[in-house]
Amino acid sequence: MDFEIELAANKSKLFSIAADFQVYKKLLPDQILDVKIVQKDESHIVTEEILLFASVIKKEINQQSRHKIIEGDVIDSEIISGPLKGSTVHAQFIESPTGTKVSISFELKVSLMYKILTPLIKKYYKIILKALFYKMNNMALSSN
């Protein structure tokens, strides 16, 4: 699933916030209960997250993700454990005349236990990603 959002914030500020994974729980505390960095080196960052999905069912999900930051323009993330293992998110930050265009592409892999809920999970995931980027935008604009 692909979508783009146009945000007013400066690209470098927005990217800096997006690459600070521990700030995510501050931005969406009802959905992202915790984020811990468990490994960090030159090529990637591994985080452990506790998420709360509350669409049809209310379910707490523990997962680990590997993030690769590419030249201040792209964040590629892959979920490496949990019910969405194998899912990927690609976020590209592009400077625009009005601020920053963020192009987001994600592919969800849902474990068999949750397969029937795939359409709802995809819709919820897109809503959460959009909300997260709008909150990042607000944070970047308020730090001027």
Secondary structure, 3 states (H helix, E strand, C coil): CEEEEEECCCHHHHHHHHCCHHHHHHHCCCCEEEEEEEEECCCCEEEEEEEEEECCCEEEEEEEEEEEEECCCEEEEEEEECCCCCCEEEEEEEEECCEEEEEEEEECCCCHHHHHHHHHHHHHHHHHHHHHHHHHHHHHHHCC
